Amino acid sequence: MPTITLDNVEKNYGGETNAVEGLDLTINDGDFMCLLGPSGCGKTTTVRMIAGLENITDGSIRIGDRVVDEPSAQTFVAPEKRDIGLVFQNYALWPHLSVADNVDYGLKLRKLPKTERTERVARMTEKLGIAPYRDRYPSQLSGGQQQRVALARMLAVNPQLMLLDEPLSNLDSRLRLEMRAELKRIHAEFNATVVFVTHDQWEAMTLATRVAVMNQGVLQQVGSPMDIYDRPVNRFVANFLGVPPMNFVEMTEASPQRESVVAFLGRRVPALDEIGSIGVRPESLIIEPSGTTSASEHLVLPGRIESVMPTGGSWTVETAVGTQRVYATTLQRGALHTGDDVDLVAQAASVHVFDRNEQRVKVDQS
Ligand SMILES: Nc1ncnc2c1ncn2[C@@H]1O[C@H](COP(=O)(O)OP(=O)(O)OP(=O)(O)O)[C@@H](O)[C@H]1O
């Protein structure tokens, strides 16, 4: 499967701001690439531009060596000539065709022999749990069932490149889990390249080989899920991934916790006055009795327990650190009580430091 290359792609729908801005992104053969970001960040626009359902305003898109969209060269290849499998939020099933005929549609277009078509339709409808409805029409199905028909229709033709825009959004949570596993398996089995749009960070983390995080039309970071989780390039990415989200301690205000942060950062960052905030994920915080940990070896945030909440298998501990709320997740409730004074302790390697422009700052971890 060829590589997809987006080079300095811009999309403007006619408004003052671009829906997508200066996008450089390469999707490699075999990638399961998740486009992740909040509503309106440009994910759907990006995937529609790759599909050819939207033309680009500037830049270029290539599939392999072939330029499929480049306004400056007046090149535009129609969607049906890009050989892509598509499933979008509004599944666009043929209303006058039964489930089986919808799934068969792409196979018929490709003029496959009847016996093979029948076999593939049976296999895909079975696999996606829609075989019992094979003679129904789309209007007689629930949203989730329609979504599965759309997936079956796409998968039946064994596309090498699949573009999926929130394809699981109408499924209940059990079915969503099953379909995620199924997509992951299909990706591996067919060695396909997948571009998958989601605003759900958990979905992206569990499915993707690589994640592209976008915000306000601008690509923020591309990397493996753990890369992005462990080394977010800026505060937006750090904040977008993780539940509960990363805790931030601001450096701009004079506060009691600032002193302990300064004691920790001291020799580890070059210019202390350029630091805007630090961040620590809830699972990186260990709760120790107050005053028992050295503030230069570890980051130590003195706080008070506000509440201890069970989250099934683990506990989320809400603490007040100065005027800020800091959350820690822990497996052992132990002797944690509301009102206790505690130290929230993090190892140097798990402390994220951001400058005043919210960009990541490298920290000496010795
Ligand atoms: N056809 C259109 N005409 C005008 N503006 C549009 C059009 N489609 C999208 N936009 C705007 O472009 C921006 C990006 O939209 P897009 O649908 O790509 O975002 P998204 O990240 O997919 O959001 P969501 O998760 O809500 O679907 C938004 O500001 C949106 O309002």
The ligand as a Gaussian input file, in Angstrom:
#p B3LYP/6-31G(d) Opt

LIG

0 1
 N      -18.526000      22.542000       4.904000
 C      -18.031000      23.439000       5.765000
 N      -18.224000      24.772000       5.564000
 C      -17.709000      25.685000       6.405000
 N      -16.972000      25.387000       7.499000
 C      -16.757000      24.094000       7.765000
 C      -17.277000      23.046000       6.918000
 N      -16.882000      21.868000       7.422000
 C      -16.162000      22.143000       8.536000
 N      -16.081000      23.475000       8.742000
 C      -15.342000      24.142000       9.836000
 O      -14.002000      23.716000       9.776000
 C      -13.485000      23.475000      11.085000
 C      -12.993000      22.033000      11.191000
 O      -14.106000      21.157000      11.102000
 P      -13.977000      19.568000      11.118000
 O      -15.343000      19.012000      10.879000
 O      -12.902000      19.168000      10.201000
 O      -13.520000      19.297000      12.613000
 P      -13.514000      17.947000      13.462000
 O      -12.261000      17.968000      14.230000
 O      -13.751000      16.783000      12.581000
 O      -14.754000      18.143000      14.420000
 P      -15.839000      17.088000      14.993000
 O      -15.097000      16.168000      15.912000
 O      -16.812000      17.971000      15.710000
 O      -16.430000      16.386000      13.789000
 C      -14.586000      23.809000      12.067000
 O      -14.382000      25.125000      12.520000
 C      -15.848000      23.730000      11.205000
 O      -16.836000      24.591000      11.694000

